[in-house]
Amino acid sequence: MNLRSVALLALVALGCACTPSTEPTDRLTLYCAAGLRAPVESIVKDYRERFGVAVEIQYGGSGTLLSGLKINPRGDLYLAADVSYVDKARELGLVAEMIPVARLAPVLVVREGNPTGVRSLDDLTRADVRVVLANPEAAAIGKMSRRLLEAHGSWAELEPLVRVFKPTVHEVANDVRLGNVDVGIVWDAIVPQHDGLEAVPIAGAADMSITVGVLTKTQNSPAALRFARYLSGEGAGLSVFEREGYRVESGDPFEPSPEITLFCGAMLSPGLVPAIERFRKREGVEVRTSFQGCGLLVAQMKQGVMPGAYVSCDESFMQMVADRFEAPTLLTRNAMVILVRKGNPKNIHGVDDLARPDVRVGLAHETHSALGHLTYVWLDDMKQRDAVVANRAVESATGDFLVNQLRAGSLDAVVVYRSNALAHQANVEEHFSVVDIDHAGARAAQPYAIAKGARHHRLLERFFDTVRTAESRRVFESVGFEWGAP
């Protein structure tokens, strides 16, 4: 039977079995690589006993399962033995979240005692050695086998000699165990699950990551993600994988209802709040936020109050607590502007006009906020600090407060971020006019970083995945930010 026939038969079988309900339910459907059956069945049993949630498992080769999902993308989770399949599913829009679980390495599998003396890939083309391989189009181990043999230079010679390509890794191992063939290629964790077999390492073979993906069209994303957190969690699913001989990835400690804490510069609120709400709804977790001036946030952190992650108004305030966080990633940039009342009744056209004695100015606090700190830096550079400060009528830790004071009529001009001006559509349409500031220093860069040793590191990574989506980018850009995230 050729490769195409095997893949087609497996795909037809999958298509007949994979039609879960479209109604929200606590019953989940997991599409699972056949080679992961031993740990997954134990995890599903434990999960049902603890939480009363049934998980229906559809087994198959990783490639066969992905082909089925392309046709019928319903269900909740997809667990593949090779992360490349989940990457492809995400690229196709079938998977939203990805969580690493464990690692596998390909090995040669022979009968106990290695009666044919197989020591390396070189031996697979010997005339006295019978070989079995998994289907490269159906199973992750088949894809890996072809990759290894192509790199070795023996795939073209060996492919015609393989009588049947098996659809799953366990069928490869079983063929060797029964003595139908002498050697196959399987994952290292599979060998101890079959009596009478032993593994021969393959020199230079790379590990593969077992990864669980949460399907984009799951009808119950909080339930699906809670199970994914359990499957990949310390003290939960990872313990089972480790017991079964898999090398596990680092994971979050499992909690049914975890909570993350974010410190965020106040100016980021218009862009971040929609992403936070989407994440809360999708993941079913609590997100506690503190939106304040970055000077105040930094002071709290230096006093020992630490969040899980920090999104700073400017990189200078991230640097002040850099020892507490992992390497930061740029998210956005934001320009500072002068905001005046609609129609600009005071004829303010630049920084020089802020020094006029008839202009009441609002400025951000120099130490409590990144906005204030940066404002005073470029005012110093322009030799305008003393003259503008002489007209300062209001000082605040946040730009939003200054905008409100301008709208109330107690100020003639304020120096704020462009995002403060565009935070509400009516601001520039009905109430304010924007005056650009002609100085290179009147710009801020907003990075984010996860705290070192954060308890829910994987959860925070997924949160920032949400923040970096195209949908989130559109929100940020609509309120005046420039996008800088990868």
Secondary structure in CASP SS format (residue, H / E / C, confidence):
PFRMAT SS
TARGET T0000
AUTHOR 0000-0000-0000
METHOD secondary structure of the structure
MODEL  1
M C 1.00
N C 1.00
L H 1.00
R H 1.00
S H 1.00
V H 1.00
A H 1.00
L H 1.00
L H 1.00
A H 1.00
L H 1.00
V H 1.00
A H 1.00
L H 1.00
G H 1.00
C H 1.00
A H 1.00
C C 1.00
T C 1.00
P C 1.00
S C 1.00
T C 1.00
E C 1.00
P C 1.00
T C 1.00
D C 1.00
R C 1.00
L E 1.00
T E 1.00
L E 1.00
Y E 1.00
C E 1.00
A E 1.00
A H 1.00
G H 1.00
L H 1.00
R H 1.00
A H 1.00
P H 1.00
V H 1.00
E H 1.00
S H 1.00
I H 1.00
V H 1.00
K H 1.00
D H 1.00
Y H 1.00
R H 1.00
E H 1.00
R H 1.00
F H 1.00
G C 1.00
V C 1.00
A C 1.00
V E 1.00
E E 1.00
I E 1.00
Q E 1.00
Y E 1.00
G E 1.00
G C 1.00
S H 1.00
G H 1.00
T H 1.00
L H 1.00
L H 1.00
S H 1.00
G H 1.00
L H 1.00
K H 1.00
I H 1.00
N C 1.00
P C 1.00
R C 1.00
G C 1.00
D C 1.00
L E 1.00
Y E 1.00
L E 1.00
A E 1.00
A C 1.00
D C 1.00
V H 1.00
S H 1.00
Y H 1.00
V H 1.00
D H 1.00
K H 1.00
A H 1.00
R H 1.00
E H 1.00
L C 1.00
G C 1.00
L C 1.00
V E 1.00
A E 1.00
E E 1.00
M E 1.00
I E 1.00
P E 1.00
V E 1.00
A E 1.00
R E 1.00
L E 1.00
A C 1.00
P E 1.00
V E 1.00
L E 1.00
V E 1.00
V E 1.00
R E 1.00
E C 1.00
G C 1.00
N C 1.00
P C 1.00
T C 1.00
G C 1.00
V C 1.00
R C 1.00
S C 1.00
L H 1.00
D H 1.00
D H 1.00
L H 1.00
T H 1.00
R C 1.00
A C 1.00
D C 1.00
V C 1.00
R C 1.00
V E 1.00
V E 1.00
L E 1.00
A E 1.00
N C 1.00
P C 1.00
E C 1.00
A C 1.00
A C 1.00
A H 1.00
I H 1.00
G H 1.00
K H 1.00
M H 1.00
S H 1.00
R H 1.00
R H 1.00
L H 1.00
L H 1.00
E H 1.00
A H 1.00
H H 1.00
G C 1.00
S C 1.00
W H 1.00
A H 1.00
E H 1.00
L H 1.00
E H 1.00
P H 1.00
L H 1.00
V C 1.00
R C 1.00
V C 1.00
F E 1.00
K E 1.00
P C 1.00
T C 1.00
V H 1.00
H H 1.00
E H 1.00
V H 1.00
A H 1.00
N H 1.00
D H 1.00
V H 1.00
R H 1.00
L C 1.00
G C 1.00
N C 1.00
V C 1.00
D C 1.00
V E 1.00
G E 1.00
I E 1.00
V E 1.00
W E 1.00
D H 1.00
A H 1.00
I H 1.00
V H 1.00
P H 1.00
Q H 1.00
H C 1.00
D C 1.00
G C 1.00
L E 1.00
E E 1.00
A E 1.00
V E 1.00
P E 1.00
I C 1.00
A C 1.00
G C 1.00
A C 1.00
A C 1.00
D C 1.00
M E 1.00
S E 1.00
I E 1.00
T E 1.00
V E 1.00
G E 1.00
V E 1.00
L E 1.00
T C 1.00
K C 1.00
T C 1.00
Q C 1.00
N C 1.00
S H 1.00
P H 1.00
A H 1.00
A H 1.00
L H 1.00
R H 1.00
F H 1.00
A H 1.00
R H 1.00
Y H 1.00
L H 1.00
S C 1.00
G C 1.00
E E 1.00
G C 1.00
A C 1.00
G H 1.00
L H 1.00
S H 1.00
V H 1.00
F H 1.00
E H 1.00
R H 1.00
E C 1.00
G C 1.00
Y C 1.00
R E 1.00
V E 1.00
E C 1.00
S C 1.00
G C 1.00
D C 1.00
P E 1.00
F C 1.00
E C 1.00
P C 1.00
S C 1.00
P C 1.00
E E 1.00
I E 1.00
T E 1.00
L E 1.00
F E 1.00
C E 1.00
G E 1.00
A H 1.00
M H 1.00
L H 1.00
S H 1.00
P H 1.00
G H 1.00
L H 1.00
V H 1.00
P H 1.00
A H 1.00
I H 1.00
E H 1.00
R H 1.00
F H 1.00
R H 1.00
K H 1.00
R H 1.00
E H 1.00
G C 1.00
V C 1.00
E E 1.00
V E 1.00
R E 1.00
T E 1.00
S E 1.00
F E 1.00
Q E 1.00
G C 1.00
C H 1.00
G H 1.00
L H 1.00
L H 1.00
V H 1.00
A H 1.00
Q H 1.00
M H 1.00
K H 1.00
Q C 1.00
G C 1.00
V C 1.00
M C 1.00
P C 1.00
G C 1.00
A E 1.00
Y E 1.00
V E 1.00
S C 1.00
C C 1.00
D C 1.00
E H 1.00
S H 1.00
F H 1.00
M H 1.00
Q H 1.00
M C 1.00
V C 1.00
A H 1.00
D H 1.00
R H 1.00
F E 1.00
E C 1.00
A C 1.00
P C 1.00
T E 1.00
L E 1.00
L E 1.00
T E 1.00
R E 1.00
N E 1.00
A E 1.00
M E 1.00
V E 1.00
I E 1.00
L E 1.00
V E 1.00
R E 1.00
K C 1.00
G C 1.00
N C 1.00
P C 1.00
K C 1.00
N C 1.00
I C 1.00
H C 1.00
G C 1.00
V H 1.00
D H 1.00
D H 1.00
L H 1.00
A H 1.00
R C 1.00
P C 1.00
D C 1.00
V C 1.00
R C 1.00
V E 1.00
G E 1.00
L E 1.00
A E 1.00
H C 1.00
E C 1.00
T C 1.00
H C 1.00
S C 1.00
A H 1.00
L H 1.00
G H 1.00
H H 1.00
L H 1.00
T H 1.00
Y H 1.00
V H 1.00
W H 1.00
L H 1.00
D H 1.00
D H 1.00
M C 1.00
K C 1.00
Q C 1.00
R H 1.00
D H 1.00
A H 1.00
V H 1.00
V H 1.00
A H 1.00
N C 1.00
R E 1.00
A E 1.00
V E 1.00
E E 1.00
S E 1.00
A C 1.00
T C 1.00
G H 1.00
D H 1.00
F H 1.00
L H 1.00
V H 1.00
N H 1.00
Q H 1.00
L H 1.00
R H 1.00
A H 1.00
G C 1.00
S C 1.00
L C 1.00
D C 1.00
A E 1.00
V E 1.00
V E 1.00
V E 1.00
Y E 1.00
R H 1.00
S H 1.00
N H 1.00
A H 1.00
L H 1.00
A C 1.00
H C 1.00
Q H 1.00
A H 1.00
N H 1.00
V H 1.00
E H 1.00
E H 1.00
H H 1.00
F E 1.00
S E 1.00
V E 1.00
V E 1.00
D E 1.00
I C 1.00
D C 1.00
H C 1.00
A C 1.00
G C 1.00
A C 1.00
R E 1.00
A E 1.00
A E 1.00
Q E 1.00
P E 1.00
Y E 1.00
A E 1.00
I E 1.00
A E 1.00
K C 1.00
G C 1.00
A C 1.00
R C 1.00
H C 1.00
H H 1.00
R H 1.00
L H 1.00
L H 1.00
E H 1.00
R H 1.00
F H 1.00
F H 1.00
D H 1.00
T H 1.00
V H 1.00
R C 1.00
T C 1.00
A H 1.00
E H 1.00
S H 1.00
R H 1.00
R H 1.00
V H 1.00
F H 1.00
E H 1.00
S H 1.00
V C 1.00
G C 1.00
F C 1.00
E E 1.00
W E 1.00
G C 1.00
A C 1.00
P C 1.00
END
